[in-house]
Amino acid sequence: MSVQENFNIVFNSRGVNAIDKTNLNAVKYFVNWGSILPKKFKKFNTQFIFKSENTGIALTDNGFVNMDFGKVNVYDGYSNYQNLGIVYPVAVQQTSTTFNYFYNSTNNDNNNFYMDYPVNQVITVNLKKFDGTGMSMPTGTPGALTANSLNYVLILNLTGIEDDEV
């Protein structure tokens, strides 16, 4: 058995590789996979973590992180789909009467999944409620919800799988 090779890829909605962030529920990123991942791997065991910025406005939506890499072996029990895992709101008490909220997903919240070497260089990170609509993200004004407010970081951890391990 060879030494595992791990790669972390950061999708930061404020990052320089975010090429279209007019809607934070569907941010497009450019990723030059060939400069990050060795071609010797055909498959990767993948996990992700997610955290949005804090806000003082209550967040209530649970949802999915959805990405299209070209081919990902994630299934809903019937067919291949692009929902990688869940994200959920977290409330942190600041004082006896105030809270901060953020969306979160740790590496303990979702199962690992397998993906082939990515083929799409433009990746869209979609944040969707369980019903498929965009997640609500507050703008800073109580009651005003829009998709253009809470920035986030999503980190993919990919572990290369040697051909003899498949």
N, C-alpha and C positions, 0 to 999 in steps of 0.2 A: 504494500500500500504506500502510495506517495504522500508527501506533505500537502495538506490542503492549501489552496490559494484562495484568499478572500478579497473581495473588492467592494468598497462602499461607494455608492453613487448618490450624490446629494441633489435633490430637486428643491431649490429654494425659490419661492415665488418672487423674491426680490433679487435673485441671482442674475448674472450676466447671460446665462444660457436660456433664461425665460424669454422667448421671442414674441410671445403674445400673451399678455396678462390683463386684457381688457375685462375679463370675467374670471375672478379667482376660483370659480367652480370648474373652469375648463382652461387651465394654463397650458400653453404649448411651450415645449422645451426642445432645443437642438442638442443632440447627444452624438458625438463622434465615437461610436462604440469601438471602432478599430484602434483608437488611441488609448482606450481604457482597458478593454478586455482582450486577452490573448486569443487568437484564432484556434489555438490547440484545443479549446473547450467547445464542445457542441451543445452542452447543457449546463445549467446552473441550478443549484438548490438555493432558493431565494426567500428572504424574509424582509419585512419592512417595519419602520417606525415612523410615526407622524406626530407633529405638534404644531398647533396654530399659535398665533399671538394671543396674549391675554386681552380680555375686554371686561369692562364692568357691566356689560349687558348680558342678561341670562341667555345661554344657548340651550336649545332643547332638542335639536335634531340628532338622530343617530343615522349613520349612513355608511356608504362604501367608498373606498378609493378604487377608482377604475382607471386602467391604463392599457393602451394598445401597443405592444412591443412587436407585433407581427405574429408571434406564436407563443402562447403561454399555456401550460398544461394545468389550468384551473377549470374545474367543472362544477356545475350547479346540481349534479345528480342526473342530468339529462344531456347536456351539451357543454362544449367549451364556451367560456365567457370571460370577460375582462375585469370583473370585480375581484380585486386581489385580497380584500379583507375589510373589516369594519373600522370606523372611527366613531368616537362618542364624545359627548360633552363632559367636562369635569368642572366642578365648582370648588374653589378654594376660598375658605373664609379668611378675610383680611382683618376685619374688626368684628365687634359684636353685631354690626348691622350691614356690613359690606362684604361682597364677594367678588372675586375675579373668576372668569370662565375662559376655557380654551377647549379646542378639540384635540383629541389625543388617540393614540394607538401605540401600544408597546409591542415588543417582540413576543410577549406572553399572551397577547390578545388574539392572534391569528396563527393559523397553521402555516408552516413552510409550504412553498409550492415550487414546482419545477418549471423552468422555461428554457426554450432553445436559445441559441445565440440570437440576440435581437437583430431584426432586419430593418425596422423603421428608425430613421435618424431623427424624425420629428415625433416626439412623444407628447400626448395630451394627458395631463393628470386631471381627471374628472372627479369631483366630489358630489356624490348623489345620495339622496335620501333612499330609504328602502323601496319607496314607490317609483324611483327612477327620476324624480325631479331634482333640481339643484338644492343643495343645503343652504339654509338661511345663515347669513353672516351679518352681524350688526355693523352699522356704520359709525356708531358712537352716539347716535341719537336714540333715546329709548323709543322702542316701537318701530323704528325704521330699519327694515331688513333688506339687504341687497347682497348680491354676489361679489361686490367689489370692495371688500373691506379688510377681512382678516387674512394677513399673509401667513405663510406656513413653511415648514421644512419637512420634506419626506426623504428618508434615507433608505435606500435599497442596499441590502447586504447580499451579495452573490458569492456563492462558493462554487468554484469550478469543479466539474465532475469529469474525471478522466474517462476515455472510451471504455477501458476495461472495468469500470465501476458501474456502467449502465446496465 
